Amino acid sequence: MRPEELTAHVGQQVALSEWVEITQARIDAFADATGDHQFIHVDAEQAARGPFGTTVAHGFLTLSLLAGELSVQGGGVRIDGSRLTINYGLNRVRFITPVKVGARLRNRAVLQSAEPGDGYVQITVLNTIEIDGESRPACTAESVFRVYV
């Protein structure tokens, strides 16, 4: 779709990503990158005795996937005729359900708003990061982007 067509899609699902598996290797790499080595993330033996029965992904790991594999662009939104799309920030982030190692996640994105600016359209997208087989999502977050035309 073209930037000027975005307002016609407010309230609609605009992207659905592929499923992404959360492996222990991914969790460990995130722990190394951030320095967050809490046992519930990286120690399978100790985590097995904890509240989740296994290791779980960091909430911020789940959220960070919105920048890549679970991104709106990766999920199917194509904005033709734009020069550049930048991440402008996040609103209302909630970590609802722990993501256990081996879980599969996907992002369902709904366009909440599209407001013209000076040379850009600012869009807000509600991301619901679903866990395969779970009734409640892992995370919800509003992403704000500026689409430069």
ZAVEX-956878 format. One record per atom (N, C-alpha, C): residue in one letter; y, x, z. Coordinates in Angstrom, 2 decimals, padded with zeros to 5 digits. Layout:
! ZAVEX-956878
<node rest="A" v="Y" u="X" w="Z"/>
...
//
This chain:
! ZAVEX-956878
<node rest="M" v="-001.17" u="000.84" w="000.00"/>
<node rest="M" v="000.00" u="000.00" w="000.00"/>
<node rest="M" v="001.23" u="000.88" w="000.00"/>
<node rest="R" v="002.33" u="000.32" w="-000.40"/>
<node rest="R" v="003.60" u="001.04" w="-000.45"/>
<node rest="R" v="004.36" u="000.80" w="000.86"/>
<node rest="P" v="005.26" u="001.72" w="001.26"/>
<node rest="P" v="005.99" u="001.56" w="002.52"/>
<node rest="P" v="006.69" u="000.21" w="002.66"/>
<node rest="E" v="007.27" u="-000.29" w="001.58"/>
<node rest="E" v="007.99" u="-001.57" w="001.65"/>
<node rest="E" v="007.05" u="-002.76" w="001.83"/>
<node rest="E" v="005.76" u="-002.55" w="001.63"/>
<node rest="E" v="004.78" u="-003.63" w="001.80"/>
<node rest="E" v="004.21" u="-003.69" w="003.22"/>
<node rest="L" v="004.56" u="-002.74" w="004.06"/>
<node rest="L" v="003.98" u="-002.67" w="005.40"/>
<node rest="L" v="004.27" u="-003.91" w="006.23"/>
<node rest="T" v="005.49" u="-004.44" w="006.15"/>
<node rest="T" v="005.84" u="-005.60" w="007.00"/>
<node rest="T" v="004.94" u="-006.80" w="006.70"/>
<node rest="A" v="004.44" u="-006.92" w="005.50"/>
<node rest="A" v="003.55" u="-008.04" w="005.15"/>
<node rest="A" v="002.20" u="-007.92" w="005.84"/>
<node rest="H" v="001.89" u="-006.76" w="006.41"/>
<node rest="H" v="000.58" u="-006.53" w="007.02"/>
<node rest="H" v="000.64" u="-006.49" w="008.55"/>
<node rest="V" v="001.80" u="-006.79" w="009.12"/>
<node rest="V" v="001.91" u="-006.82" w="010.58"/>
<node rest="V" v="000.95" u="-007.88" w="011.14"/>
<node rest="G" v="000.22" u="-007.51" w="012.18"/>
<node rest="G" v="-000.76" u="-008.40" w="012.79"/>
<node rest="G" v="-002.14" u="-008.30" w="012.17"/>
<node rest="Q" v="-002.29" u="-007.50" w="011.14"/>
<node rest="Q" v="-003.58" u="-007.37" w="010.44"/>
<node rest="Q" v="-004.25" u="-006.05" w="010.78"/>
<node rest="Q" v="-005.59" u="-006.07" w="010.71"/>
<node rest="Q" v="-006.33" u="-004.82" w="010.81"/>
<node rest="Q" v="-006.04" u="-004.01" w="009.55"/>
<node rest="V" v="-005.64" u="-002.77" w="009.75"/>
<node rest="V" v="-005.29" u="-001.92" w="008.61"/>
<node rest="V" v="-006.24" u="-000.75" w="008.43"/>
<node rest="A" v="-007.11" u="-000.52" w="009.41"/>
<node rest="A" v="-008.06" u="000.59" w="009.28"/>
<node rest="A" v="-009.23" u="000.39" w="010.23"/>
<node rest="L" v="-010.38" u="000.88" w="009.80"/>
<node rest="L" v="-011.58" u="000.94" w="010.61"/>
<node rest="L" v="-012.26" u="002.25" w="010.27"/>
<node rest="S" v="-012.32" u="003.15" w="011.23"/>
<node rest="S" v="-012.87" u="004.48" w="010.95"/>
<node rest="S" v="-014.39" u="004.43" w="010.91"/>
<node rest="E" v="-014.96" u="005.53" w="010.47"/>
<node rest="E" v="-016.41" u="005.73" w="010.56"/>
<node rest="E" v="-016.76" u="006.02" w="012.02"/>
<node rest="W" v="-018.02" u="005.90" w="012.36"/>
<node rest="W" v="-018.48" u="006.25" w="013.70"/>
<node rest="W" v="-018.48" u="007.77" w="013.86"/>
<node rest="V" v="-018.11" u="008.23" w="015.05"/>
<node rest="V" v="-018.07" u="009.66" w="015.39"/>
<node rest="V" v="-018.90" u="009.85" w="016.66"/>
<node rest="E" v="-019.88" u="010.76" w="016.61"/>
<node rest="E" v="-020.71" u="011.02" w="017.79"/>
<node rest="E" v="-020.02" u="012.01" w="018.73"/>
<node rest="I" v="-020.11" u="011.72" w="020.01"/>
<node rest="I" v="-019.56" u="012.62" w="021.02"/>
<node rest="I" v="-020.70" u="013.46" w="021.58"/>
<node rest="T" v="-020.72" u="014.71" w="021.17"/>
<node rest="T" v="-021.78" u="015.64" w="021.58"/>
<node rest="T" v="-021.32" u="016.46" w="022.78"/>
<node rest="Q" v="-022.28" u="017.06" w="023.46"/>
<node rest="Q" v="-021.92" u="017.95" w="024.57"/>
<node rest="Q" v="-021.15" u="019.16" w="024.06"/>
<node rest="A" v="-021.48" u="019.64" w="022.88"/>
<node rest="A" v="-020.76" u="020.78" w="022.31"/>
<node rest="A" v="-019.28" u="020.43" w="022.11"/>
<node rest="R" v="-019.00" u="019.22" w="021.67"/>
<node rest="R" v="-017.61" u="018.79" w="021.48"/>
<node rest="R" v="-016.89" u="018.71" w="022.83"/>
<node rest="I" v="-017.57" u="018.15" w="023.82"/>
<node rest="I" v="-016.99" u="018.04" w="025.17"/>
<node rest="I" v="-016.72" u="019.44" w="025.73"/>
<node rest="D" v="-017.67" u="020.35" w="025.58"/>
<node rest="D" v="-017.51" u="021.72" w="026.08"/>
<node rest="D" v="-016.35" u="022.43" w="025.39"/>
<node rest="A" v="-016.23" u="022.25" w="024.07"/>
<node rest="A" v="-015.13" u="022.88" w="023.33"/>
<node rest="A" v="-013.78" u="022.34" w="023.81"/>
<node rest="F" v="-013.72" u="021.04" w="024.08"/>
<node rest="F" v="-012.47" u="020.46" w="024.58"/>
<node rest="F" v="-012.17" u="021.01" w="025.98"/>
<node rest="A" v="-013.19" u="021.14" w="026.82"/>
<node rest="A" v="-013.01" u="021.71" w="028.16"/>
<node rest="A" v="-012.47" u="023.13" w="028.05"/>
<node rest="D" v="-013.01" u="023.92" w="027.13"/>
<node rest="D" v="-012.54" u="025.29" w="026.94"/>
<node rest="D" v="-011.10" u="025.32" w="026.44"/>
<node rest="A" v="-010.78" u="024.40" w="025.53"/>
<node rest="A" v="-009.42" u="024.39" w="024.97"/>
<node rest="A" v="-008.37" u="023.97" w="025.99"/>
<node rest="T" v="-008.76" u="023.12" w="026.92"/>
<node rest="T" v="-007.77" u="022.58" w="027.88"/>
<node rest="T" v="-007.87" u="023.20" w="029.26"/>
<node rest="G" v="-008.98" u="023.85" w="029.56"/>
<node rest="G" v="-009.20" u="024.40" w="030.89"/>
<node rest="G" v="-009.69" u="023.37" w="031.90"/>
<node rest="D" v="-010.04" u="022.17" w="031.42"/>
<node rest="D" v="-010.54" u="021.11" w="032.31"/>
<node rest="D" v="-012.06" u="021.15" w="032.31"/>
<node rest="H" v="-012.62" u="021.86" w="033.28"/>
<node rest="H" v="-014.07" u="022.04" w="033.37"/>
<node rest="H" v="-014.67" u="021.23" w="034.53"/>
<node rest="Q" v="-014.09" u="020.09" w="034.82"/>
<node rest="Q" v="-014.63" u="019.26" w="035.89"/>
<node rest="Q" v="-016.11" u="018.96" w="035.60"/>
<node rest="F" v="-016.93" u="018.95" w="036.66"/>
<node rest="F" v="-018.39" u="018.83" w="036.49"/>
<node rest="F" v="-018.80" u="017.58" w="035.72"/>
<node rest="I" v="-018.07" u="016.48" w="035.82"/>
<node rest="I" v="-018.50" u="015.26" w="035.12"/>
<node rest="I" v="-018.47" u="015.43" w="033.61"/>
<node rest="H" v="-017.78" u="016.47" w="033.14"/>
<node rest="H" v="-017.71" u="016.74" w="031.71"/>
<node rest="H" v="-018.70" u="017.81" w="031.26"/>
<node rest="V" v="-018.93" u="018.83" w="032.07"/>
<node rest="V" v="-019.63" u="020.02" w="031.56"/>
<node rest="V" v="-020.90" u="020.41" w="032.30"/>
<node rest="D" v="-021.20" u="019.80" w="033.43"/>
<node rest="D" v="-022.39" u="020.18" w="034.20"/>
<node rest="D" v="-023.37" u="019.01" w="034.21"/>
<node rest="A" v="-024.35" u="019.06" w="033.31"/>
<node rest="A" v="-025.29" u="017.94" w="033.13"/>
<node rest="A" v="-026.08" u="017.64" w="034.41"/>
<node rest="E" v="-026.49" u="018.69" w="035.14"/>
<node rest="E" v="-027.27" u="018.47" w="036.37"/>
<node rest="E" v="-026.45" u="017.75" w="037.43"/>
<node rest="Q" v="-025.28" u="018.26" w="037.69"/>
<node rest="Q" v="-024.43" u="017.65" w="038.72"/>
<node rest="Q" v="-023.94" u="016.27" w="038.27"/>
<node rest="A" v="-023.60" u="016.13" w="036.99"/>
<node rest="A" v="-023.12" u="014.84" w="036.47"/>
<node rest="A" v="-024.21" u="013.78" w="036.55"/>
<node rest="A" v="-025.48" u="014.17" w="036.42"/>
<node rest="A" v="-026.58" u="013.22" w="036.51"/>
<node rest="A" v="-026.63" u="012.54" w="037.87"/>
<node rest="R" v="-026.12" u="013.22" w="038.90"/>
<node rest="R" v="-026.09" u="012.65" w="040.25"/>
<node rest="R" v="-024.78" u="011.91" w="040.51"/>
<node rest="G" v="-023.88" u="011.91" w="039.56"/>
<node rest="G" v="-022.58" u="011.29" w="039.73"/>
<node rest="G" v="-022.57" u="009.83" w="039.31"/>
<node rest="P" v="-021.40" u="009.23" w="039.26"/>
<node rest="P" v="-021.27" u="007.79" w="039.02"/>
<node rest="P" v="-021.69" u="007.33" w="037.62"/>
<node rest="F" v="-021.73" u="008.24" w="036.64"/>
<node rest="F" v="-022.04" u="007.85" w="035.27"/>
<node rest="F" v="-023.45" u="008.22" w="034.83"/>
<node rest="G" v="-024.14" u="009.03" w="035.64"/>
<node rest="G" v="-025.53" u="009.39" w="035.35"/>
<node rest="G" v="-025.69" u="010.45" w="034.28"/>
<node rest="T" v="-024.61" u="010.90" w="033.73"/>
<node rest="T" v="-024.63" u="011.92" w="032.68"/>
<node rest="T" v="-023.21" u="012.46" w="032.53"/>
<node rest="T" v="-023.03" u="013.45" w="031.66"/>
<node rest="T" v="-021.68" u="013.94" w="031.40"/>
<node rest="T" v="-020.92" u="012.91" w="030.56"/>
<node rest="V" v="-019.61" u="012.93" w="030.72"/>
<node rest="V" v="-018.74" u="012.03" w="029.97"/>
<node rest="V" v="-017.62" u="012.83" w="029.33"/>
<node rest="A" v="-017.12" u="012.30" w="028.23"/>
<node rest="A" v="-016.00" u="012.94" w="027.53"/>
<node rest="A" v="-014.73" u="012.80" w="028.34"/>
<node rest="H" v="-013.86" u="013.76" w="028.22"/>
<node rest="H" v="-012.53" u="013.67" w="028.80"/>
<node rest="H" v="-011.80" u="012.49" w="028.14"/>
<node rest="G" v="-011.01" u="011.75" w="028.90"/>
<node rest="G" v="-010.20" u="010.69" w="028.30"/>
<node rest="G" v="-009.31" u="011.24" w="027.21"/>
<node rest="F" v="-008.72" u="012.41" w="027.46"/>
<node rest="F" v="-007.82" u="012.97" w="026.46"/>
<node rest="F" v="-008.57" u="013.47" w="025.23"/>
<node rest="L" v="-009.85" u="013.80" w="025.36"/>
<node rest="L" v="-010.66" u="014.11" w="024.16"/>
<node rest="L" v="-010.76" u="012.86" w="023.30"/>
<node rest="T" v="-011.10" u="011.75" w="023.92"/>
<node rest="T" v="-011.20" u="010.49" w="023.18"/>
<node rest="T" v="-009.88" u="010.19" w="022.49"/>
<node rest="L" v="-008.79" u="010.30" w="023.22"/>
<node rest="L" v="-007.46" u="010.02" w="022.66"/>
<node rest="L" v="-007.13" u="010.99" w="021.52"/>
<node rest="S" v="-007.49" u="012.26" w="021.69"/>
<node rest="S" v="-007.14" u="013.26" w="020.67"/>
<node rest="S" v="-007.80" u="013.00" w="019.33"/>
<node rest="L" v="-008.90" u="012.28" w="019.33"/>
<node rest="L" v="-009.59" u="011.98" w="018.06"/>
<node rest="L" v="-008.74" u="011.09" w="017.15"/>
<node rest="L" v="-007.72" u="010.43" w="017.71"/>
<node rest="L" v="-006.80" u="009.65" w="016.88"/>
<node rest="L" v="-006.02" u="010.54" w="015.91"/>
<node rest="A" v="-005.95" u="011.83" w="016.20"/>
<node rest="A" v="-005.24" u="012.75" w="015.31"/>
<node rest="A" v="-006.10" u="013.20" w="014.13"/>
<node rest="G" v="-007.39" u="012.98" w="014.20"/>
<node rest="G" v="-008.29" u="013.45" w="013.14"/>
<node rest="G" v="-009.29" u="012.42" w="012.72"/>
<node rest="E" v="-010.51" u="012.55" w="013.25"/>
<node rest="E" v="-011.62" u="011.73" w="012.77"/>
<node rest="E" v="-011.43" u="010.23" w="012.98"/>
<node rest="L" v="-010.67" u="009.84" w="013.98"/>
<node rest="L" v="-010.43" u="008.42" w="014.22"/>
<node rest="L" v="-009.02" u="008.00" w="013.80"/>
<node rest="S" v="-008.37" u="008.82" w="013.00"/>
<node rest="S" v="-006.98" u="008.55" w="012.62"/>
<node rest="S" v="-006.86" u="007.29" w="011.75"/>
<node rest="V" v="-005.67" u="006.73" w="011.75"/>
<node rest="V" v="-005.39" u="005.57" w="010.90"/>
<node rest="V" v="-005.64" u="005.95" w="009.44"/>
<node rest="Q" v="-005.17" u="007.12" w="009.03"/>
<node rest="Q" v="-005.38" u="007.55" w="007.64"/>
<node rest="Q" v="-006.87" u="007.73" w="007.37"/>
<node rest="G" v="-007.60" u="008.32" w="008.30"/>
<node rest="G" v="-009.03" u="008.51" w="008.14"/>
<node rest="G" v="-009.80" u="007.20" w="008.12"/>
<node rest="G" v="-009.20" u="006.16" w="008.73"/>
<node rest="G" v="-009.85" u="004.87" w="008.79"/>
<node rest="G" v="-009.58" u="003.97" w="007.62"/>
<node rest="G" v="-008.74" u="004.41" w="006.69"/>
<node rest="G" v="-008.57" u="003.61" w="005.49"/>
<node rest="G" v="-007.15" u="003.28" w="005.08"/>
<node rest="V" v="-006.15" u="003.50" w="005.93"/>
<node rest="V" v="-004.79" u="003.18" w="005.53"/>
<node rest="V" v="-004.28" u="004.25" w="004.57"/>
<node rest="R" v="-003.82" u="003.83" w="003.45"/>
<node rest="R" v="-003.21" u="004.73" w="002.48"/>
<node rest="R" v="-001.82" u="004.18" w="002.18"/>
<node rest="I" v="-000.81" u="005.02" w="002.38"/>
<node rest="I" v="000.56" u="004.59" w="002.13"/>
<node rest="I" v="001.05" u="005.38" w="000.92"/>
<node rest="D" v="001.05" u="004.70" w="-000.22"/>
<node rest="D" v="001.44" u="005.33" w="-001.48"/>
<node rest="D" v="002.95" u="005.46" w="-001.56"/>
<node rest="G" v="003.40" u="006.52" w="-002.18"/>
<node rest="G" v="004.83" u="006.71" w="-002.42"/>
<node rest="G" v="005.58" u="007.27" w="-001.22"/>
<node rest="S" v="004.88" u="007.65" w="-000.17"/>
<node rest="S" v="005.57" u="008.26" w="000.97"/>
<node rest="S" v="005.56" u="009.78" w="000.79"/>
<node rest="R" v="006.60" u="010.40" w="001.32"/>
<node rest="R" v="006.70" u="011.86" w="001.25"/>
<node rest="R" v="005.94" u="012.52" w="002.39"/>
<node rest="L" v="005.94" u="011.84" w="003.54"/>
<node rest="L" v="005.41" u="012.45" w="004.75"/>
<node rest="L" v="005.22" u="011.37" w="005.80"/>
<node rest="T" v="004.15" u="011.46" w="006.56"/>
<node rest="T" v="003.95" u="010.60" w="007.72"/>
<node rest="T" v="003.81" u="011.49" w="008.94"/>
<node rest="I" v="004.62" u="011.23" w="009.98"/>
<node rest="I" v="004.53" u="012.04" w="011.20"/>
<node rest="I" v="004.19" u="011.17" w="012.39"/>
<node rest="N" v="003.52" u="011.79" w="013.35"/>
<node rest="N" v="003.20" u="011.15" w="014.61"/>
<node rest="N" v="004.47" u="011.18" w="015.45"/>
<node rest="Y" v="004.96" u="010.02" w="015.86"/>
<node rest="Y" v="006.20" u="009.93" w="016.63"/>
<node rest="Y" v="005.92" u="009.74" w="018.12"/>
<node rest="G" v="004.68" u="009.37" w="018.47"/>
<node rest="G" v="004.35" u="009.25" w="019.88"/>
<node rest="G" v="003.32" u="008.17" w="020.16"/>
<node rest="L" v="003.12" u="007.92" w="021.44"/>
<node rest="L" v="002.14" u="006.94" w="021.89"/>
<node rest="L" v="002.77" u="006.04" w="022.94"/>
<node rest="N" v="002.30" u="004.80" w="022.96"/>
<node rest="N" v="002.68" u="003.84" w="023.99"/>
<node rest="N" v="001.41" u="003.28" w="024.61"/>
<node rest="R" v="001.49" u="002.85" w="025.83"/>
<node rest="R" v="000.44" u="002.05" w="026.48"/>
<node rest="R" v="-000.98" u="002.57" w="026.27"/>
<node rest="V" v="-001.23" u="003.77" w="026.71"/>
<node rest="V" v="-002.56" u="004.36" w="026.61"/>
<node rest="V" v="-003.37" u="003.94" w="027.85"/>
<node rest="R" v="-004.60" u="003.46" w="027.61"/>
<node rest="R" v="-005.49" u="003.10" w="028.70"/>
<node rest="R" v="-006.90" u="003.61" w="028.39"/>
<node rest="F" v="-007.54" u="004.22" w="029.40"/>
<node rest="F" v="-008.92" u="004.68" w="029.29"/>
<node rest="F" v="-009.77" u="003.65" w="030.03"/>
<node rest="I" v="-010.43" u="002.79" w="029.30"/>
<node rest="I" v="-011.06" u="001.60" w="029.87"/>
<node rest="I" v="-012.51" u="001.85" w="030.28"/>
<node rest="T" v="-013.29" u="002.47" w="029.40"/>
<node rest="T" v="-014.71" u="002.68" w="029.66"/>
<node rest="T" v="-015.05" u="004.15" w="029.44"/>
<node rest="P" v="-015.76" u="004.78" w="030.39"/>
<node rest="P" v="-016.15" u="006.19" w="030.19"/>
<node rest="P" v="-017.02" u="006.34" w="028.94"/>
<node rest="V" v="-016.83" u="007.45" w="028.25"/>
<node rest="V" v="-017.61" u="007.75" w="027.04"/>
<node rest="V" v="-018.69" u="008.76" w="027.42"/>
<node rest="K" v="-019.92" u="008.28" w="027.47"/>
<node rest="K" v="-021.05" u="009.13" w="027.83"/>
<node rest="K" v="-021.43" u="010.02" w="026.66"/>
<node rest="V" v="-021.93" u="011.21" w="026.99"/>
<node rest="V" v="-022.39" u="012.13" w="025.96"/>
<node rest="V" v="-023.41" u="011.41" w="025.08"/>
<node rest="G" v="-023.31" u="011.61" w="023.77"/>
<node rest="G" v="-024.20" u="010.96" w="022.81"/>
<node rest="G" v="-023.67" u="009.64" w="022.29"/>
<node rest="A" v="-022.61" u="009.12" w="022.89"/>
<node rest="A" v="-022.03" u="007.85" w="022.42"/>
<node rest="A" v="-021.39" u="008.04" w="021.05"/>
<node rest="R" v="-021.29" u="006.92" w="020.34"/>
<node rest="R" v="-020.59" u="006.92" w="019.05"/>
<node rest="R" v="-019.33" u="006.08" w="019.19"/>
<node rest="L" v="-018.23" u="006.60" w="018.65"/>
<node rest="L" v="-016.94" u="005.94" w="018.73"/>
<node rest="L" v="-016.41" u="005.63" w="017.34"/>
<node rest="R" v="-015.61" u="004.57" w="017.25"/>
<node rest="R" v="-014.83" u="004.32" w="016.03"/>
<node rest="R" v="-013.52" u="003.67" w="016.45"/>
<node rest="N" v="-012.54" u="003.76" w="015.56"/>
<node rest="N" v="-011.22" u="003.20" w="015.82"/>
<node rest="N" v="-010.98" u="001.98" w="014.94"/>
<node rest="R" v="-010.56" u="000.90" w="015.58"/>
<node rest="R" v="-010.12" u="-000.30" w="014.87"/>
<node rest="R" v="-008.60" u="-000.36" w="015.05"/>
<node rest="A" v="-007.85" u="-000.32" w="013.96"/>
<node rest="A" v="-006.40" u="-000.22" w="014.01"/>
<node rest="A" v="-005.74" u="-001.48" w="013.45"/>
<node rest="V" v="-004.81" u="-002.02" w="014.24"/>
<node rest="V" v="-004.07" u="-003.21" w="013.85"/>
<node rest="V" v="-002.58" u="-002.85" w="013.81"/>
<node rest="L" v="-001.93" u="-003.15" w="012.69"/>
<node rest="L" v="-000.50" u="-002.88" w="012.55"/>
<node rest="L" v="000.29" u="-003.87" w="013.40"/>
<node rest="Q" v="001.08" u="-003.34" w="014.34"/>
<node rest="Q" v="001.86" u="-004.20" w="015.24"/>
<node rest="Q" v="003.29" u="-004.40" w="014.77"/>
<node rest="S" v="003.87" u="-003.38" w="014.16"/>
<node rest="S" v="005.24" u="-003.53" w="013.67"/>
<node rest="S" v="005.51" u="-002.52" w="012.57"/>
<node rest="A" v="006.50" u="-002.84" w="011.74"/>
<node rest="A" v="006.99" u="-001.96" w="010.68"/>
<node rest="A" v="008.48" u="-002.18" w="010.58"/>
<node rest="E" v="009.25" u="-001.18" w="011.03"/>
<node rest="E" v="010.71" u="-001.32" w="011.09"/>
<node rest="E" v="011.37" u="-000.25" w="010.24"/>
<node rest="P" v="012.21" u="-000.67" w="009.29"/>
<node rest="P" v="012.89" u="000.32" w="008.45"/>
<node rest="P" v="013.90" u="001.14" w="009.25"/>
<node rest="G" v="013.97" u="002.43" w="008.91"/>
<node rest="G" v="014.97" u="003.33" w="009.49"/>
<node rest="G" v="015.72" u="004.00" w="008.36"/>
<node rest="D" v="016.42" u="005.07" w="008.68"/>
<node rest="D" v="017.19" u="005.80" w="007.69"/>
<node rest="D" v="016.28" u="006.76" w="006.93"/>
<node rest="G" v="015.71" u="006.31" w="005.82"/>
<node rest="G" v="014.81" u="007.13" w="005.01"/>
<node rest="G" v="013.36" u="007.06" w="005.42"/>
<node rest="Y" v="013.03" u="006.18" w="006.36"/>
<node rest="Y" v="011.65" u="006.06" w="006.81"/>
<node rest="Y" v="011.36" u="004.62" w="007.25"/>
<node rest="V" v="010.09" u="004.34" w="007.43"/>
<node rest="V" v="009.66" u="003.10" w="008.06"/>
<node rest="V" v="008.89" u="003.52" w="009.31"/>
<node rest="Q" v="009.29" u="002.99" w="010.47"/>
<node rest="Q" v="008.58" u="003.30" w="011.70"/>
<node rest="Q" v="007.54" u="002.21" w="011.95"/>
<node rest="I" v="006.29" u="002.65" w="012.08"/>
<node rest="I" v="005.21" u="001.69" w="012.30"/>
<node rest="I" v="004.57" u="001.94" w="013.67"/>
<node rest="T" v="004.13" u="000.86" w="014.28"/>
<node rest="T" v="003.36" u="000.93" w="015.51"/>
<node rest="T" v="002.01" u="000.31" w="015.25"/>
<node rest="V" v="000.97" u="001.03" w="015.63"/>
<node rest="V" v="-000.41" u="000.63" w="015.37"/>
<node rest="V" v="-001.15" u="000.56" w="016.70"/>
<node rest="L" v="-001.81" u="-000.58" w="016.96"/>
<node rest="L" v="-002.68" u="-000.68" w="018.13"/>
<node rest="L" v="-004.06" u="-000.16" w="017.76"/>
<node rest="N" v="-004.47" u="000.91" w="018.42"/>
<node rest="N" v="-005.78" u="001.52" w="018.22"/>
<node rest="N" v="-006.71" u="001.06" w="019.33"/>
<node rest="T" v="-007.87" u="000.55" w="018.94"/>
<node rest="T" v="-008.90" u="000.21" w="019.90"/>
<node rest="T" v="-010.11" u="001.08" w="019.58"/>
<node rest="I" v="-010.39" u="002.04" w="020.46"/>
<node rest="I" v="-011.50" u="002.96" w="020.23"/>
<node rest="I" v="-012.75" u="002.33" w="020.86"/>
<node rest="E" v="-013.62" u="001.88" w="019.98"/>
<node rest="E" v="-014.82" u="001.16" w="020.38"/>
<node rest="E" v="-015.97" u="002.13" w="020.62"/>
<node rest="I" v="-016.88" u="001.72" w="021.53"/>
<node rest="I" v="-018.10" u="002.47" w="021.79"/>
<node rest="I" v="-019.25" u="001.65" w="021.23"/>
<node rest="D" v="-020.04" u="002.26" w="020.38"/>
<node rest="D" v="-021.18" u="001.57" w="019.78"/>
<node rest="D" v="-022.10" u="001.02" w="020.88"/>
<node rest="G" v="-022.35" u="-000.30" w="020.85"/>
<node rest="G" v="-023.24" u="-000.93" w="021.80"/>
<node rest="G" v="-022.60" u="-001.37" w="023.10"/>
<node rest="E" v="-021.31" u="-001.11" w="023.29"/>
<node rest="E" v="-020.59" u="-001.50" w="024.51"/>
<node rest="E" v="-019.65" u="-002.66" w="024.21"/>
<node rest="S" v="-019.48" u="-003.54" w="025.17"/>
<node rest="S" v="-018.59" u="-004.69" w="024.97"/>
<node rest="S" v="-017.12" u="-004.34" w="025.22"/>
<node rest="R" v="-016.88" u="-003.31" w="026.01"/>
<node rest="R" v="-015.51" u="-002.90" w="026.30"/>
<node rest="R" v="-015.19" u="-001.59" w="025.59"/>
<node rest="P" v="-013.95" u="-001.42" w="025.13"/>
<node rest="P" v="-013.60" u="-000.19" w="024.42"/>
<node rest="P" v="-013.48" u="001.01" w="025.35"/>
<node rest="A" v="-013.54" u="002.18" w="024.77"/>
<node rest="A" v="-013.30" u="003.41" w="025.50"/>
<node rest="A" v="-011.83" u="003.55" w="025.85"/>
<node rest="C" v="-010.99" u="003.20" w="024.89"/>
<node rest="C" v="-009.56" u="003.47" w="025.01"/>
<node rest="C" v="-008.78" u="002.53" w="024.12"/>
<node rest="T" v="-007.59" u="002.18" w="024.56"/>
<node rest="T" v="-006.62" u="001.52" w="023.69"/>
<node rest="T" v="-005.32" u="002.32" w="023.77"/>
<node rest="A" v="-004.63" u="002.40" w="022.65"/>
<node rest="A" v="-003.37" u="003.14" w="022.61"/>
<node rest="A" v="-002.57" u="002.68" w="021.40"/>
<node rest="E" v="-001.28" u="002.56" w="021.61"/>
<node rest="E" v="-000.38" u="002.28" w="020.49"/>
<node rest="E" v="000.13" u="003.61" w="019.95"/>
<node rest="S" v="-000.08" u="003.83" w="018.65"/>
<node rest="S" v="000.44" u="005.01" w="017.97"/>
<node rest="S" v="001.70" u="004.62" w="017.22"/>
<node rest="V" v="002.70" u="005.49" w="017.30"/>
<node rest="V" v="003.94" u="005.25" w="016.57"/>
<node rest="V" v="004.07" u="006.34" w="015.51"/>
<node rest="F" v="004.29" u="005.93" w="014.27"/>
<node rest="F" v="004.42" u="006.87" w="013.16"/>
<node rest="F" v="005.73" u="006.60" w="012.42"/>
<node rest="R" v="006.26" u="007.63" w="011.83"/>
<node rest="R" v="007.37" u="007.48" w="010.89"/>
<node rest="R" v="006.87" u="007.88" w="009.51"/>
<node rest="V" v="007.00" u="006.93" w="008.60"/>
<node rest="V" v="006.57" u="007.11" w="007.22"/>
<node rest="V" v="007.84" u="007.35" w="006.40"/>
<node rest="Y" v="008.02" u="008.59" w="005.93"/>
<node rest="Y" v="009.21" u="008.94" w="005.18"/>
<node rest="Y" v="009.02" u="008.63" w="003.70"/>
<node rest="V" v="010.04" u="007.98" w="003.13"/>
<node rest="V" v="009.97" u="007.55" w="001.73"/>
<node rest="V" v="010.93" u="008.36" w="000.88"/>
//
